[in-house]
Amino acid sequence: MIVTDEDFIRGRTTEVVLHDGTRVHLRPIVPEDKDRLRAAFERLSPESRYRRFMSPMDELSDEMLAHLTEIDYVDHFAWAALAMDEPGEPGVGVARYVRLEDQPAVAEAAVTVVDDFQGRGLGTFLLDALGAVALENGIKTFSGYVLDGNKAIREVLEQVGVRFRYDSPGLVKVEVDLPARAEELRGSRAYEVLRAIARGEGPNLLRWGAFWTPSGPAAPAPGA
Ligand SMILES: CC(C)(COP(=O)(O)OP(=O)(O)OC[C@H]1O[C@@H](n2cnc3c(N)ncnc32)[C@H](O)[C@@H]1OP(=O)(O)O)[C@@H](O)C(=O)NCCC(=O)NCCS
C-alpha cells in the first residue's frame, strides 16, 4: 500500500501551457487517479490502445489500475497530464517508467496521449519531463518496444535522441540515452525548468510553448 506524500505531489504540480495555448496540469500520478485513468483509456481510440499495450484491450482491469496508480515514484514513476479547461480536469496524457530489476540503470518507458490531444507537443514534453525524473533517480537509459508502423512515437523518440534497433518483424527495440539528451539540452532554460520540476522545485506556471520550434519543442530558448 503506497501512502502518497502530499508535499511531494504538490511540489511537482505545474500548470503547463503548450505551444497552441492548451493548458494542462502536470503532476505525478496518485492512487486516487484510478477513475481518471479508466476514463482516459476509454477516450483512447482502439488504434492508440493497441499501440500502447500491443494487444487489443477493451478495458483496464482493477489489478492493472492498481499497478498503474500505486507507485513508489523511484523505481516506478508516472506523470499525469490533466486538461485544465475541461470540467473535472480529466486525464489526457501519461508518461511512465518502470526500472528493470536486473538492470537498475535501465527503465522501460511508455507514453500515451488521448487522441484529441495528440499533435500539440504533449507527448514530447511528457517524455522529456519523465527523462528528467529518471535521471534524478539514477536511470540512464529508457528502453522498450514500439510497433514498426507507429510513426507518431518514432517522431517523438527521434526528438529526444533515440537509437532504433530492429529485433523482430513489426517490432522495433528503442533506447534513449538520457545523459546524452540532458547534455544536448544543458544550458538551455528548458533543461533547467525540467530539472527543477523533477526535483520538486519547479515553477507553478510553465509556458512550455515558448520553447517550441518546429524541429523540436525542447530546443534552447533564444538567449538561454
Ligand atoms: C505517440 C504519442 C504519445 C505522441 O503524442 P503527441 O502528443 O501526439 O506527440 P507530439 O505532439 O509531441 O508530436 C511529436 C511529433 O510526432 C508527430 N506526430 C504526432 N502524431 C503523429 C501521427 N499520428 N503521425 C505522424 N506523426 C505524428 C508530430 O508531428 C511531432 O513532430 P513535429 O514536432 O516534428 O511536428 C501519441 O500519438 C500516442 O499516445 N499514441 C498512442 C500510444 C502510443 O503509441 N504510445 C507509444 C508506445 S508506448
The ligand as an SDF file (V2000), in Angstrom:
LIG
                    3D

 48 50  0  0  0  0  0  0  0  0999 V2000
    2.9640    8.6080  -29.5170 C   0  0  0  0  0  0  0  0  0  0  0  0
    2.1680    9.6950  -28.8350 C   0  0  0  0  0  0  0  0  0  0  0  0
    2.3890    9.6250  -27.3240 C   0  0  0  0  0  0  0  0  0  0  0  0
    2.6270   11.0720  -29.3620 C   0  0  0  0  0  0  0  0  0  0  0  0
    1.9880   12.0640  -28.5890 O   0  0  0  0  0  0  0  0  0  0  0  0
    1.7400   13.5400  -29.1890 P   0  0  0  0  0  0  0  0  0  0  0  0
    1.3000   14.3880  -28.0380 O   0  0  0  0  0  0  0  0  0  0  0  0
    0.8700   13.4800  -30.3490 O   0  0  0  0  0  0  0  0  0  0  0  0
    3.2160   13.9220  -29.6410 O   0  0  0  0  0  0  0  0  0  0  0  0
    3.7290   15.3560  -30.0800 P   0  0  0  0  0  0  0  0  0  0  0  0
    2.5790   16.2830  -30.2850 O   0  0  0  0  0  0  0  0  0  0  0  0
    4.7830   15.7310  -29.1220 O   0  0  0  0  0  0  0  0  0  0  0  0
    4.3190   15.0450  -31.5080 O   0  0  0  0  0  0  0  0  0  0  0  0
    5.6710   14.7690  -31.7130 C   0  0  0  0  0  0  0  0  0  0  0  0
    5.9370   14.5510  -33.1850 C   0  0  0  0  0  0  0  0  0  0  0  0
    5.2130   13.4310  -33.6670 O   0  0  0  0  0  0  0  0  0  0  0  0
    4.4720   13.8150  -34.8160 C   0  0  0  0  0  0  0  0  0  0  0  0
    3.2000   13.1490  -34.7870 N   0  0  0  0  0  0  0  0  0  0  0  0
    2.2380   13.2560  -33.8630 C   0  0  0  0  0  0  0  0  0  0  0  0
    1.2020   12.4500  -34.1890 N   0  0  0  0  0  0  0  0  0  0  0  0
    1.5300   11.8610  -35.3700 C   0  0  0  0  0  0  0  0  0  0  0  0
    0.8830   10.9520  -36.2310 C   0  0  0  0  0  0  0  0  0  0  0  0
   -0.3310   10.4510  -35.9590 N   0  0  0  0  0  0  0  0  0  0  0  0
    1.5320   10.5500  -37.3530 N   0  0  0  0  0  0  0  0  0  0  0  0
    2.7420   11.0300  -37.6370 C   0  0  0  0  0  0  0  0  0  0  0  0
    3.4140   11.8870  -36.8600 N   0  0  0  0  0  0  0  0  0  0  0  0
    2.8160   12.3060  -35.7410 C   0  0  0  0  0  0  0  0  0  0  0  0
    4.2710   15.2780  -34.6790 C   0  0  0  0  0  0  0  0  0  0  0  0
    4.1100   15.8460  -35.9550 O   0  0  0  0  0  0  0  0  0  0  0  0
    5.5050   15.7440  -33.9960 C   0  0  0  0  0  0  0  0  0  0  0  0
    6.5530   16.0060  -34.8890 O   0  0  0  0  0  0  0  0  0  0  0  0
    6.9710   17.5300  -35.1560 P   0  0  0  0  0  0  0  0  0  0  0  0
    7.1790   18.1640  -33.8190 O   0  0  0  0  0  0  0  0  0  0  0  0
    8.2250   17.3690  -35.9610 O   0  0  0  0  0  0  0  0  0  0  0  0
    5.8370   18.1220  -35.8800 O   0  0  0  0  0  0  0  0  0  0  0  0
    0.6490    9.5580  -29.1590 C   0  0  0  0  0  0  0  0  0  0  0  0
    0.4940    9.5270  -30.5500 O   0  0  0  0  0  0  0  0  0  0  0  0
    0.0160    8.3270  -28.5420 C   0  0  0  0  0  0  0  0  0  0  0  0
   -0.3970    8.3520  -27.3760 O   0  0  0  0  0  0  0  0  0  0  0  0
   -0.1120    7.2320  -29.3080 N   0  0  0  0  0  0  0  0  0  0  0  0
   -0.7430    6.0230  -28.7940 C   0  0  0  0  0  0  0  0  0  0  0  0
    0.1040    5.3190  -27.7370 C   0  0  0  0  0  0  0  0  0  0  0  0
    1.4920    5.0340  -28.2430 C   0  0  0  0  0  0  0  0  0  0  0  0
    1.6970    4.7200  -29.3930 O   0  0  0  0  0  0  0  0  0  0  0  0
    2.4850    5.1170  -27.3480 N   0  0  0  0  0  0  0  0  0  0  0  0
    3.8410    4.8110  -27.7150 C   0  0  0  0  0  0  0  0  0  0  0  0
    4.2310    3.4190  -27.3400 C   0  0  0  0  0  0  0  0  0  0  0  0
    4.4670    3.3320  -25.5790 S   0  0  0  0  0  0  0  0  0  0  0  0
  1  2  1  0
  2  3  1  0
  2  4  1  0
  2 36  1  0
  4  5  1  0
  5  6  1  0
  6  7  2  0
  6  8  1  0
  6  9  1  0
  9 10  1  0
 10 11  2  0
 10 12  1  0
 10 13  1  0
 13 14  1  0
 14 15  1  0
 15 16  1  0
 15 30  1  0
 16 17  1  0
 17 18  1  0
 17 28  1  0
 18 19  1  0
 18 27  1  0
 19 20  2  0
 20 21  1  0
 21 22  1  0
 21 27  2  0
 22 23  1  0
 22 24  2  0
 24 25  1  0
 25 26  2  0
 26 27  1  0
 28 29  1  0
 28 30  1  0
 30 31  1  0
 31 32  1  0
 32 33  2  0
 32 34  1  0
 32 35  1  0
 36 37  1  0
 36 38  1  0
 38 39  2  0
 38 40  1  0
 40 41  1  0
 41 42  1  0
 42 43  1  0
 43 44  2  0
 43 45  1  0
 45 46  1  0
 46 47  1  0
 47 48  1  0
M  END
$$$$
